Amino acid sequence: MLTSQSSFQDSVDGDEKDTELESEGCLIDPVTTPQQSSNSYYALYFYQSSRLHGADDSEAGSHGKPVSTPGDEFSLSLGDTNLPAEAEPELQSYVSRRLSKGALLGGMGNIATVPLSVPEQALGCYCCLVQQDKLQDQAGAAGGISTDFVICFLGGSEKGLEQYPFSNTVLLELDTYVHGLQRSLSPELSDLETHIRPYLSSWYEECVMHIQRVVQLTQDKVSFLLHAALSHTHVEVVGGEDKVKKDINRFLNAASFQGLIHEDTTAATLCNALSEEPQKDVTIDCSQQQPQFLNAGSNRFCESWVQAFLNGADGGNPFLLRQILENFKLKAIQDLNNLKRLIQQAEMNHYALFRCYVFLRHCGNGDVLLHNVKVEHAEMPEAHKIVQVLEEFMYEEGSTSLQ
């Protein structure tokens, strides 16, 4: 079971709490703080392990001054960065310590707070070890050189990337983005100017800003997207640019239960099972200035979060907007877990069955929750019977009971 660490009210009150802290001189107003130029950075490092190939430090030094462990087990040298000159050695030292402890696994990034000599002072740092594929490794070993890479993305401000060290969806998005560059990396960095540097520089725009762009595009209709994400409804975007389609798909992935449901039934299985039931795809026509939704649905739960998203989008802090989205998902997961517990109790207690019914009627998200537990309990006879009874009760009361 997964519980929410922050309530819906915490998200709604986020701006108010920030204002109180600002009056005490603790925070910088996120509205007036530059969004990209001052609080998003990247760094690319060459990583060579002497245990594998015994590379000479002078070779690594051709890319920058290497940092080596006392046992000379590896060397780390700078490939490219947009960090200030005084901050980069501090980051390099941090990455070196992580490598010496074996804290970086190939292809799997992690996020931690790193104090650096930058205006933000402390930055959330995503760090990922990118290993060459086996063919490249074999070729490198034959030539005596085998170079891997470490990629760092840093996002600052009072509510920045450091807020999400345990967010599976954020890490998954950043891991996927890093993997998109893997084929272009080489010891020579031949595509540095034309591809690698623009790609690294765009991480903030591609992995953080898309949520704000989607909210600003859809406005109060963002509730349709939230509902589609939770109910695993297929969404087709027509008439828009590829960037708009990509933004909406990323938003849907970020808002879904994927990575948050730790049950035998995976998100993919759940999505496939739900798709077997008759339901209409949601179509979004972006050919006009205001997108038009066809076959879209919503409920009280999703609609109750709309104002929080709009306030977050207007506040100019995309990291805060991401936190609101994380809180939205966690609250939905918390309600789903509560319903599962009640269903388990209802197998032996008829009063708990009534509590299930009352909970579904008042949570505002009954249609989504009932839809999810129906699939998860399909192969559990007793629980499946409880879900069927709840469905009958809810639809006898009318569809408004689920809204």
C-alpha positions, -999 to 999 in steps of 0.1 A, spaced: 0 0 0 12 35 -7 1 66 12 2 102 3 28 123 20 11 156 11 -26 163 10 -46 181 -17 -49 211 7 -11 212 10 -9 216 -28 -36 242 -29 -20 261 -1 15 259 -16 15 295 -29 2 308 4 29 290 24 56 303 0 44 338 6 46 334 44 82 322 41 91 350 17 81 376 42 106 360 66 134 363 40 136 326 34 126 323 -2 128 341 -35 95 349 -52 91 321 -79 71 345 -101 100 369 -105 128 343 -105 140 335 -141 128 300 -149 155 286 -171 187 306 -173 193 307 -136 181 273 -122 187 246 -148 221 232 -155 237 201 -170 271 184 -169 286 156 -190 316 136 -176 339 110 -191 343 80 -168 372 56 -172 378 26 -149 415 15 -146 403 -18 -132 389 -26 -167 415 -12 -190 443 5 -171 439 38 -190 466 64 -187 455 95 -168 471 117 -194 445 104 -220 416 112 -197 432 146 -191 427 155 -228 391 162 -220 397 180 -187 414 176 -153 405 141 -141 395 133 -105 408 99 -93 401 78 -62 429 71 -38 431 35 -52 432 50 -87 403 27 -96 387 52 -120 391 87 -134 365 113 -141 370 142 -165 347 170 -177 332 167 -212 308 197 -212 287 218 -188 269 251 -185 277 254 -148 296 284 -135 334 277 -134 335 278 -96 306 253 -92 317 226 -117 347 212 -96 323 209 -66 299 188 -87 327 168 -101 339 160 -66 303 150 -56 300 126 -86 334 111 -78 323 103 -43 292 87 -56 312 66 -80 337 55 -53 308 43 -32 292 24 -61 261 45 -57 256 50 -95 242 20 -115 243 19 -152 212 34 -168 194 41 -135 197 77 -123 190 90 -88 183 125 -74 199 142 -44 205 177 -31 240 191 -39 253 224 -24 272 243 -51 285 278 -56 255 290 -76 229 316 -68 205 289 -57 232 275 -33 215 241 -32 203 222 -63 185 190 -70 209 169 -90 198 140 -112 229 118 -118 231 88 -142 259 65 -153 256 58 -191 275 27 -201 284 19 -237 267 -11 -252 285 -45 -254 298 -41 -289 313 -7 -281 328 -22 -249 344 -50 -268 359 -27 -294 371 -4 -266 387 -32 -247 406 -43 -278 420 -8 -282 429 -4 -246 403 24 -240 368 20 -227 349 51 -218 315 55 -201 298 87 -193 281 104 -163 253 128 -171 240 153 -145 209 175 -147 205 201 -120 174 221 -112 171 246 -84 149 272 -67 131 267 -34 110 239 -47 131 222 -74 143 189 -86 155 180 -51 118 176 -41 115 143 -59 143 119 -48 118 90 -45 95 98 -74 95 68 -98 78 87 -126 102 117 -125 132 93 -125 117 72 -153 112 103 -175 148 115 -169 162 80 -175 143 78 -208 156 112 -218 192 103 -210 189 70 -230 179 90 -260 214 104 -261 233 72 -255 239 64 -292 254 98 -299 281 96 -271 316 88 -280 351 96 -265 356 122 -293 322 139 -287 321 145 -324 285 157 -323 290 180 -293 280 213 -310 254 199 -334 235 174 -312 249 166 -277 250 201 -262 216 212 -276 201 179 -263 216 183 -228 206 220 -227 170 211 -235 164 187 -206 146 213 -186 124 224 -215 115 188 -224 113 170 -190 100 198 -167 82 225 -187 58 202 -206 34 200 -176 31 238 -175 26 240 -213 -2 214 -212 -20 231 -183 -17 265 -201 -30 249 -233 -60 231 -218 -69 254 -189 -99 241 -169 -102 212 -194 -71 197 -178 -96 177 -157 -103 156 -188 -67 147 -191 -64 138 -154 -95 116 -156 -82 99 -188 -48 92 -172 -63 76 -140 -88 55 -159 -63 44 -185 -83 58 -214 -66 60 -247 -61 96 -259 -56 106 -295 -43 141 -304 -52 153 -339 -45 186 -357 -16 197 -335 22 199 -339 43 170 -329 56 189 -299 20 193 -286 13 156 -290 45 147 -272 37 171 -244 2 157 -239 15 121 -240 41 129 -214 15 146 -192 -7 115 -194 21 92 -185 31 115 -156 -4 116 -142 -11 79 -145 -8 52 -118 23 38 -136 51 32 -111 29 39 -81 9 7 -78 29 -20 -61 6 -49 -66 7 -82 -86 -13 -65 -113 10 -42 -132 -1 -9 -147 4 -24 -182 -18 -54 -174 -44 -32 -159 -44 -10 -190 -48 -40 -213 -76 -54 -192 -95 -21 -190 -91 -17 -228 -111 -49 -233 -141 -33 -218 -162 -11 -241 -151 25 -238 -146 53 -263 -112 69 -270 -108 105 -261 -99 127 -290 -83 161 -287 -84 184 -317 -56 209 -314 -61 225 -349 -77 256 -332 -64 280 -307 -85 263 -279 -83 225 -280 -116 206 -284 -122 174 -265 -144 146 -279 -158 117 -257 -139 132 -227 -151 125 -191 -143 139 -157 -155 136 -121 -155 157 -89 -121 145 -78 -103 156 -110 -123 189 -112 -114 197 -76 -77 198 -86 -81 221 -116 -77 254 -97 -45 241 -80 -30 233 -115 -41 267 -129 -25 285 -99 6 265 -103 9 273 -140 4 310 -134 29 310 -106 59 306 -129 74 277 -110 72 244 -130 87 224 -102 59 234 -79 34 224 -107 51 190 -108 47 186 -71 10 193 -75 8 166 -100 26 142 -77 2 150 -49 -27 144 -72 -15 109 -80 -7 101 -44 -41 112 -32 -57 90 -59 -35 61 -48 -44 67 -12 -81 65 -20 -76 34 -40 -57 17 -11 -85 27 13 -111 11 -10 -91 -21 -13 -89 -23 25 -127 -18 28 -133 -45 1 -111 -69 20 -130 -62 52 -163 -65 34 -156 -102 25 -163 -109 62 -183 -79 73 -215 -66 56 -211 -33 74 -178 -28 57 -196 -33 24 -219 -3 32 -188 17 41 -174 9 7 -205 22 -9 -205 54 12 -168 59 4 -174 56 -33 -202 80 -33 -184 107 -14 -148 105 -27 -156 120 -61 -135 95 -79 -158 64 -76 -159 56 -113 -121 55 -116 -115 36 -83 -142 10 -90 -129 5 -125 -94 -2 -112 -103 -26 -84 -127 -45 -107 -97 -55 -129 -73 -61 -100 -98 -84 -82 -110 -102 -113 -93 -135 -103 -103 -133 -66 -138 -148 -63 -149 -133 -30 -135 -98 -37 -149 -99 -73 -184 -106 -59 -180 -75 -36 -170 -53 -65 -200 -66 -86 -224 -57 -57 -208 -23 -54 -213 -17 -92 -250 -27 -89 -255 -3 -60 -238 26 -77 -256 22 -110 -289 17 -94 -284 51 -77 -276 65 -111 -244 76 -128 -242 107 -108 -233 87 -78 -199 80 -95 -193 116 -103 
